[in-house]
């Protein structure tokens, strides 16, 4: 069993660092989830949790938890892109995915982690959504610059996903899914569980 520490074990990855480059509207930008970054993260998490991803959740930062969302979703074949390290964790999807869902909800309910309406939360949402769909601004007016648009990774409807930067929320007008940072993660993890449980899915 991993004993939680005061300093998150993934801090050295600089996943919690800010990049204040604006996106035509004051919005914190975080590094993209590259294959190299995901591989480095998984190697570190596996090492400090003795290979059991679920046991390492308590010592992850908020940024680390959302990085693990991307890792598990990619390993289950959710979203786009191929990632060579995914094969090393597919056998842990049935145990790690519900444990991660529980940890995200626990921290959210207790008000732990990111400021729910501030630039950190906004940056995390753009980083997570951007890992599964290419985001762009729908227009040049002041109102349009406060939004980001992309294809929905859940229903596949093109240009139906809209992210509101001021409200730090998202909504798909094709499948009617909506919410904030945690809700987007939950939708990804729900798909991850479904795909990992379905026979014949690519692992």
GISUL-V857144 format. One record per residue. N is the residue number from 1. RES is the residue in three letters. SS is DSSP state (2 for helix, 1 for strand, 0 for the rest). OMEGA is omega in whole degrees, 0 to 359 (* if undefined). BURIAL is 1 if it has 16 or more other ideal C-beta (glycine too) atoms within 10 Angstrom, else 0. Layout:
# GISUL-V857144
n:res:ss:omega:burial
N:RES:SS:OMEGA:BURIAL
N:RES:SS:OMEGA:BURIAL
This chain:
# GISUL-V857144
n:res:ss:omega:burial
1:UNK:0:181:0
2:UNK:0:177:1
3:UNK:0:181:0
4:UNK:0:177:0
5:UNK:0:182:0
6:UNK:0:179:0
7:UNK:0:181:0
8:UNK:0:184:1
9:UNK:0:181:1
10:UNK:0:183:1
11:UNK:2:184:0
12:UNK:2:180:0
13:UNK:2:180:1
14:UNK:0:178:0
15:UNK:0:180:1
16:UNK:0:182:1
17:UNK:0:181:0
18:UNK:0:169:0
19:UNK:1:190:0
20:UNK:0:176:0
21:UNK:0:183:0
22:UNK:0:177:0
23:UNK:0:181:1
24:UNK:0:177:0
25:UNK:0:184:0
26:UNK:0:181:0
27:UNK:0:180:1
28:UNK:0:178:1
29:UNK:1:177:1
30:UNK:0:181:1
31:UNK:0:177:0
32:UNK:0:177:0
33:UNK:0:178:1
34:UNK:0:177:0
35:UNK:2:180:0
36:UNK:2:181:0
37:UNK:2:180:1
38:UNK:2:179:1
39:UNK:2:178:1
40:UNK:2:180:0
41:UNK:2:181:1
42:UNK:2:178:1
43:UNK:2:180:0
44:UNK:2:182:1
45:UNK:2:179:1
46:UNK:2:181:1
47:UNK:2:185:0
48:UNK:2:177:0
49:UNK:0:181:1
50:UNK:0:177:0
51:UNK:0:181:0
52:UNK:0:186:1
53:UNK:2:184:1
54:UNK:2:182:1
55:UNK:2:181:1
56:UNK:2:185:1
57:UNK:2:184:1
58:UNK:2:182:1
59:UNK:2:177:1
60:UNK:0:172:1
61:UNK:0:176:1
62:UNK:2:178:1
63:UNK:2:179:1
64:UNK:2:178:1
65:UNK:2:181:1
66:UNK:2:173:1
67:UNK:2:178:1
68:UNK:2:174:1
69:UNK:2:180:1
70:UNK:2:180:1
71:UNK:2:183:1
72:UNK:2:180:1
73:UNK:2:179:1
74:UNK:2:180:1
75:UNK:2:180:1
76:UNK:0:179:1
77:UNK:0:177:1
78:UNK:0:179:1
79:UNK:0:185:1
80:UNK:0:174:0
81:UNK:0:175:0
82:UNK:0:182:0
83:UNK:0:190:1
84:UNK:2:182:0
85:UNK:2:185:1
86:UNK:2:184:1
87:UNK:2:183:0
88:UNK:2:185:0
89:UNK:0:184:1
90:UNK:2:181:1
91:UNK:2:181:0
92:UNK:2:182:1
93:UNK:2:182:1
94:UNK:2:181:0
95:UNK:2:185:0
96:UNK:2:184:1
97:UNK:2:178:1
98:UNK:2:177:0
99:UNK:2:178:1
100:UNK:2:176:1
101:UNK:2:180:1
102:UNK:2:181:0
103:UNK:2:178:1
104:UNK:2:180:1
105:UNK:2:180:0
106:UNK:2:182:0
107:UNK:2:180:1
108:UNK:2:181:1
109:UNK:2:181:0
110:UNK:0:179:0
111:UNK:0:180:0
112:UNK:0:175:0
113:UNK:0:189:1
114:UNK:0:173:1
115:UNK:0:188:0
116:UNK:0:181:0
117:UNK:0:186:0
118:UNK:0:184:0
119:UNK:2:179:1
120:UNK:2:179:1
121:UNK:2:180:1
122:UNK:2:178:1
123:UNK:2:178:1
124:UNK:2:181:1
125:UNK:2:179:1
126:UNK:2:179:1
127:UNK:2:182:1
128:UNK:2:179:1
129:UNK:2:181:1
130:UNK:2:177:1
131:UNK:0:184:1
132:UNK:0:175:1
133:UNK:0:179:1
134:UNK:0:182:0
135:UNK:0:175:1
136:UNK:1:178:0
137:UNK:0:186:1
138:UNK:0:181:0
139:UNK:0:187:0
140:UNK:0:180:0
141:UNK:0:180:0
142:UNK:0:179:0
143:UNK:0:182:0
144:UNK:2:179:0
145:UNK:2:179:1
146:UNK:2:180:1
147:UNK:1:173:1
148:UNK:1:186:1
149:UNK:1:177:1
150:UNK:1:176:1
151:UNK:0:180:1
152:UNK:0:179:1
153:UNK:0:183:1
154:UNK:0:180:1
155:UNK:0:178:0
156:UNK:0:181:0
157:UNK:0:183:0
158:UNK:0:175:0
159:UNK:0:182:0
160:UNK:0:181:1
161:UNK:1:181:1
162:UNK:1:178:1
163:UNK:1:178:1
164:UNK:1:182:1
165:UNK:0:181:1
166:UNK:0:184:0
167:UNK:0:183:0
168:UNK:0:180:1
169:UNK:1:178:1
170:UNK:1:177:1
171:UNK:1:173:1
172:UNK:1:180:1
173:UNK:0:177:0
174:UNK:0:182:1
175:UNK:0:176:0
176:UNK:0:173:0
177:UNK:0:181:1
178:UNK:1:177:1
179:UNK:1:179:0
180:UNK:0:182:1
181:UNK:2:182:1
182:UNK:2:182:1
183:UNK:2:177:1
184:UNK:2:177:1
185:UNK:2:180:1
186:UNK:2:178:1
187:UNK:2:178:1
188:UNK:2:182:1
189:UNK:2:176:1
190:UNK:2:176:0
191:UNK:2:179:1
192:UNK:2:178:1
193:UNK:2:181:1
194:UNK:2:182:0
195:UNK:2:181:1
196:UNK:2:180:1
197:UNK:2:183:0
198:UNK:0:178:0
199:UNK:0:177:0
200:UNK:0:179:0
201:UNK:0:180:0
202:UNK:0:179:0
203:UNK:0:*:0
